[in-house]
């Protein structure tokens, strides 16, 4: 019976064949221990000299790291293994012998591993991180599909900036200038006016010359947008979504979290509702924590976000930022126009902002005023303004950065490990 490692618990006591690679091995006299991987998981194969032919035993002892094979044997329970099972091998068919595989079990520097990212993905740690990433994506689709959202795909090439910033990648679109998208949000607002509740999931690009552990040049965003939803209702959706994702990873990625040595007790408490703190109160909190130079009207950096998060065990919403430091489309608080109906969700344990969201301006006259203030009167933004003229309604939305969320849930120090092939300030290879 041909199967995969992830499926072997269903074949306890039976003979199976698995297509696999040799991740590592060791031998002790008359026994060879093969650490096998097949993409779905890892399992140990036990090759006993007395149970196989001499050719098979010598092949097992001499096989090189990352050689590929078909390997057959009996599946037995093994309580010492994190996986819970092992294979008692009876035959091996070598497919290809790998020669001089560059990533050995010894320690390697980060730059070396990044240069060999195409191979580093095979390691148990990187495999675990990618499985956590996959579960977050799967849970995201489940959450929004179950809630009646429609998946909409915004364009990657655009004629305008969603945030009104200059941190964009320019390209020539035939005879006009275009940009790689830094957010699908503006297009998702149009989709929300057509479908009510929508979400997108796709790549975004920021030409930001940053080298911090939280930044990538190319990253993926989940961006829901909802008609007839106000700021408070949006916060409730955000905390429900994040809680659902974290609990799904806890339930479905136990082996992976164990491989990553993640302290899951810190994740088990991540359930809605989340605490909320206003920007005003956050400023006061930071001053109390020794950030005496921070002034009202300044945006928060990574040290500020970390200091705020330390006061809470769950993710915390920072709400009502000054209008001058937020995007042009955010709706002012009717009771205090100097701040906007927005929130950043700050993850615990120093992982920083994972969600940014707001209620959007729905008044056409106010949006026209914002256009003038931000010099957005060109034709590229004409269609976005029209959304306010043809059946405008209260609406809200937010964006979750996938890689920062993976880093937080998996307990990974740097976002470069949370995406298969990271694009960093000085890295476009492999």
C-alpha positions in Angstrom: 0.0 0.0 0.0 1.5 3.3 -1.1 0.8 6.2 1.3 2.3 9.3 2.9 3.8 9.9 6.3 0.9 11.9 7.5 -1.5 9.0 6.7 0.5 6.2 8.4 -1.4 6.2 11.7 -4.3 4.6 9.7 -2.0 1.7 8.7 -0.6 0.6 12.1 0.5 -3.0 11.9 0.4 -3.0 8.1 3.0 -2.9 5.3 3.2 0.4 3.4 5.5 2.1 0.8 6.4 5.8 1.1 8.2 8.0 -1.4 10.7 9.9 0.8 13.9 11.8 1.2 16.6 11.0 3.8 16.7 14.0 6.2 19.3 12.5 8.5 20.6 9.1 9.7 22.7 7.4 12.3 23.7 3.7 12.7 24.6 1.6 15.7 26.1 -1.7 14.9 23.4 -3.8 13.4 20.7 -1.1 13.2 20.4 2.0 11.0 18.0 4.8 12.0 16.8 6.7 9.0 15.0 10.1 9.5 12.6 10.3 6.6 10.5 13.1 5.2 8.0 13.2 2.4 6.6 16.7 2.5 3.7 15.7 4.7 5.7 14.9 7.8 8.7 13.2 9.3 9.1 9.6 10.5 11.9 7.3 11.6 12.7 4.2 9.7 14.4 1.3 11.6 16.6 -0.9 9.4 17.7 -4.0 11.3 20.5 -6.0 9.7 18.8 -9.3 10.6 15.5 -8.3 8.9 16.8 -7.2 5.5 19.2 -8.3 2.8 22.9 -7.3 3.1 22.5 -5.0 0.1 19.6 -3.2 1.7 21.4 -2.8 5.0 24.5 -1.4 3.3 22.3 0.9 1.3 20.7 2.2 4.5 24.1 2.7 6.2 25.7 4.5 3.3 22.8 6.5 1.9 23.6 10.3 1.8 21.5 13.2 3.1 18.5 14.1 0.8 18.8 11.0 -1.3 15.4 10.1 -2.6 13.8 6.6 -2.4 10.8 4.4 -2.1 10.9 2.8 1.3 8.7 -0.1 2.5 8.0 -1.5 5.9 5.6 -2.2 8.7 4.1 0.7 10.7 4.3 0.3 14.4 3.5 2.6 17.3 6.4 4.4 19.0 5.5 6.4 22.1 9.0 7.9 22.2 8.5 9.7 18.9 6.6 13.0 18.8 4.8 11.6 15.7 3.9 8.5 17.6 4.9 5.9 14.9 7.9 4.5 13.1 8.5 2.2 10.2 10.3 -1.2 10.5 11.9 -1.2 7.1 12.1 -4.3 4.9 13.2 -2.8 1.6 14.5 0.4 0.0 14.5 1.4 -3.7 17.0 4.2 -4.3 15.7 6.8 -6.8 18.6 9.3 -6.7 21.7 9.5 -4.6 22.3 13.1 -3.5 25.9 14.3 -3.5 27.4 17.0 -1.3 24.1 18.4 0.0 25.1 21.8 1.2 22.9 22.1 4.3 24.3 19.6 6.9 23.1 19.0 10.5 25.8 21.4 11.7 25.2 25.1 12.4 25.0 27.5 9.4 24.9 31.3 9.2 21.7 33.1 8.3 23.1 34.4 5.0 24.2 31.0 4.0 20.8 29.5 4.8 19.1 32.4 2.9 21.3 31.8 -0.1 20.1 28.2 0.0 16.4 29.0 0.9 15.3 26.6 -1.9 16.8 23.8 0.1 16.4 25.2 3.6 12.7 24.8 3.2 13.2 21.1 3.6 14.3 21.3 7.2 11.9 20.3 10.0 11.8 23.9 11.5 11.0 25.5 8.1 8.5 22.8 7.3 6.7 23.5 10.6 6.6 27.2 10.0 5.1 26.7 6.5 2.5 24.3 7.9 1.5 26.9 10.5 1.3 29.5 7.7 -0.9 27.1 5.6 -3.2 26.5 8.6 -3.7 30.3 9.1 -4.6 30.6 5.4 -7.0 27.6 5.6 -8.6 28.9 8.7 -9.0 32.4 7.2 -10.9 31.0 4.2 -13.1 28.9 6.6 -13.9 31.9 8.8 -14.9 34.2 6.0 -16.7 31.6 4.0 -18.7 30.6 7.0 -19.6 34.2 7.7 -20.9 34.8 4.2 -18.1 36.8 2.7 -17.2 36.8 -1.0 -13.6 36.4 -2.0 -12.6 39.2 -4.4 -9.2 39.6 -6.0 -8.0 43.2 -6.4 -5.4 44.1 -9.1 -1.7 44.0 -8.4 -0.9 46.6 -11.0 -2.6 49.9 -10.1 -2.7 53.5 -11.2 -2.7 54.9 -7.7 -1.5 54.5 -4.1 -3.9 53.1 -1.5 -2.2 55.0 1.3 -1.1 58.1 -0.6 2.5 57.4 0.2 5.7 57.4 -2.0 6.9 54.0 -0.9 5.8 52.3 -4.1 7.4 50.3 -6.9 7.0 52.1 -10.2 6.6 50.3 -13.5 5.7 51.3 -17.0 2.3 50.2 -18.1 2.6 50.6 -21.8 2.4 54.4 -22.2 1.4 55.3 -18.6 2.9 55.0 -15.2 1.7 52.2 -12.8 2.6 50.8 -9.4 2.8 47.5 -7.7 -0.1 47.4 -5.2 0.6 48.2 -1.6 -2.9 47.3 -0.6 -6.1 46.1 -2.3 -8.2 48.1 0.1 -9.6 50.8 -2.3 -10.8 48.1 -4.7 -12.2 46.1 -1.8 -14.4 49.0 -0.9 -15.8 49.0 -4.4 -16.4 45.3 -4.1 -18.1 45.8 -0.7 -20.6 48.2 -2.3 -21.4 45.4 -4.8 -21.4 42.3 -2.5 -21.8 43.6 1.0 -19.0 41.6 2.8 -15.9 40.7 0.9 -12.3 39.7 1.6 -9.1 39.5 -0.4 -5.9 37.5 0.0 -2.9 38.4 -2.0 0.6 39.9 -2.3 1.4 43.5 -1.6 4.6 45.5 -2.1 6.2 48.2 -0.1 9.3 50.0 -1.3 10.3 50.8 2.2 14.0 50.6 2.9 13.7 48.9 6.2 15.8 46.1 7.6 13.9 45.3 10.8 12.8 41.8 11.8 9.2 42.8 11.1 9.5 44.1 7.5 9.4 42.4 4.1 9.4 44.1 0.7 6.8 41.6 -0.6 4.2 40.2 1.8 0.7 38.9 1.9 -2.4 40.6 3.2 -5.9 39.4 4.2 -8.2 42.4 3.6 -11.9 42.2 4.5 -14.2 45.1 3.7 -17.8 45.3 5.0 -20.8 47.6 4.0 -23.1 48.7 6.8 -20.5 48.0 9.5 -19.3 50.6 11.8 -15.9 50.9 13.7 -17.1 49.0 16.9 -18.6 46.2 14.9 -15.4 45.9 12.8 -13.3 45.5 16.0 -15.5 42.6 17.1 -15.1 40.9 13.7 -11.3 41.4 14.0 -11.0 39.8 17.4 -13.3 36.9 16.5 -11.2 36.3 13.3 -7.9 36.4 15.1 -9.2 34.1 17.9 -10.5 31.6 15.4 -7.2 31.5 13.6 -5.1 31.0 16.7 -7.4 28.3 18.1 -7.3 26.5 14.7 -3.5 26.5 14.7 -3.5 25.1 18.3 -5.9 22.4 17.2 -4.4 21.4 13.9 -0.7 22.1 14.2 0.3 20.4 17.5 3.3 18.6 16.0 4.5 21.7 14.3 4.2 23.9 17.4 6.1 21.2 19.3 8.8 21.2 16.7 9.1 25.0 17.0 9.1 24.7 20.8 6.3 27.2 21.0 4.9 28.0 24.4 1.3 27.2 23.6 0.1 28.4 27.0 0.5 32.0 25.6 -1.7 31.1 22.7 -4.4 29.3 24.6 -5.6 32.6 26.2 -6.1 34.3 22.8 -9.9 34.4 22.7 -12.2 37.3 22.2 -12.8 39.9 23.5 -9.4 41.8 23.4 -8.5 44.8 25.5 -8.7 48.3 24.0 -6.7 51.4 24.7 -7.1 54.8 23.1 -4.1 56.5 21.5 -4.3 59.1 24.3 -4.1 56.5 27.0 -1.3 54.8 25.1 0.7 58.0 25.1 0.3 58.2 28.9 1.2 54.6 29.3 4.4 55.1 27.3 5.4 58.1 29.4 4.8 56.0 32.6 7.1 53.4 31.1 9.9 55.8 30.5 9.3 57.0 27.0 9.3 60.6 28.1 10.1 62.1 24.7 6.9 60.7 23.0 4.5 63.5 22.2 0.9 63.5 21.2 0.6 63.3 17.4 3.6 61.0 16.9 3.2 57.6 15.4 4.4 54.5 17.4 7.5 52.5 16.5 8.3 49.0 17.3 9.7 49.8 20.8 6.5 51.7 21.7 4.2 48.9 20.4 6.2 46.3 22.4 6.0 48.4 25.6 2.3 48.8 25.2 1.8 45.1 24.5 3.7 44.2 27.7 0.8 45.5 29.8 -1.6 42.9 28.3 -1.7 39.1 27.9 -3.9 39.3 24.8 -3.6 41.3 21.6 -4.6 44.9 22.3 -6.4 47.4 20.1 -5.0 50.9 20.1 -7.8 53.1 18.9 -8.5 56.7 17.8 -5.2 57.8 16.4 -4.7 61.5 15.3 -6.1 62.1 11.9 -2.8 63.6 10.7 -0.8 60.4 11.0 -3.4 58.1 9.4 -4.6 57.5 5.9 -6.8 60.0 4.0 -9.8 57.7 3.9 -10.3 57.1 7.6 -13.5 58.5 9.1 -13.1 61.2 11.8 -14.7 60.6 15.1 -17.9 62.7 15.1 -17.4 63.7 18.7 -13.7 64.6 18.2 -12.8 65.3 14.5 -9.1 65.5 15.3 -8.9 61.7 15.7 -10.2 59.0 13.4 -12.3 55.8 13.9 -9.4 53.4 13.5 -7.5 50.8 15.4 -4.2 48.9 15.2 -4.1 45.4 16.8 -0.8 44.9 18.6 0.2 41.2 19.1 1.7 40.2 22.5 5.3 39.1 23.0 6.8 41.9 21.0 5.5 41.0 17.6 4.0 44.4 16.9 1.1 45.4 14.7 -0.7 42.6 12.9 -3.9 44.4 11.9 -4.6 48.0 10.8 -8.3 49.0 10.2 -10.8 51.8 10.3 -14.2 53.0 9.4 -14.0 54.6 6.1 -15.2 58.1 5.1 -18.7 57.8 3.5 -19.6 61.5 3.1 -18.7 62.6 -0.4 -18.0 66.3 0.6 -15.6 65.2 3.3 -13.9 62.9 0.9 -13.5 65.6 -1.6 -11.9 67.8 1.1 -9.5 65.0 1.9 -8.6 64.7 -1.8 -7.7 68.4 -1.8 -5.6 68.1 1.4 -3.7 65.1 0.0 -3.4 66.3 -3.6 -5.4 63.3 -4.9 -7.4 65.2 -7.4 -6.0 63.4 -10.5 -8.0 61.0 -12.6 -6.5 57.9 -10.9 -8.7 58.4 -7.8 -11.9 59.5 -9.7 -13.5 56.1 -9.5 -12.9 55.8 -5.7 -14.6 59.2 -5.1 -17.6 58.0 -7.2 -18.2 55.2 -4.6 -19.4 58.1 -2.3 -21.7 59.6 -4.8 -23.7 56.5 -5.8 -25.3 54.9 -2.7 -22.7 55.7 -0.1 -23.1 53.8 3.2 -21.2 53.4 6.5 -18.5 50.8 5.9 -15.3 49.5 7.6 -12.4 47.2 6.8 -9.0 46.1 7.9 -5.9 44.4 6.7 -4.0 41.6 8.5 -0.4 41.0 7.6 0.1 37.3 7.1 3.8 37.1 7.8 3.7 39.0 11.1 0.8 36.8 12.2 2.8 33.7 11.3 5.8 35.0 13.2 3.7 35.7 16.3 1.7 32.4 16.4 4.7 30.2 15.5 7.0 32.1 17.8 9.5 33.0 15.1 12.0 35.9 15.6 12.2 37.2 12.1 9.6 37.4 9.3 12.1 36.2 6.7 11.3 32.6 7.9 7.6 33.0 7.6 7.4 33.3 3.8 8.7 30.6 1.4 11.0 33.0 -0.6 11.4 36.3 1.3 12.1 39.5 -0.6 14.3 41.7 1.6 16.0 45.1 1.1 19.2 43.4 -0.3 17.8 40.0 -1.3 16.1 39.0 -4.5 17.7 35.5 -4.7 16.6 32.7 -4.8 
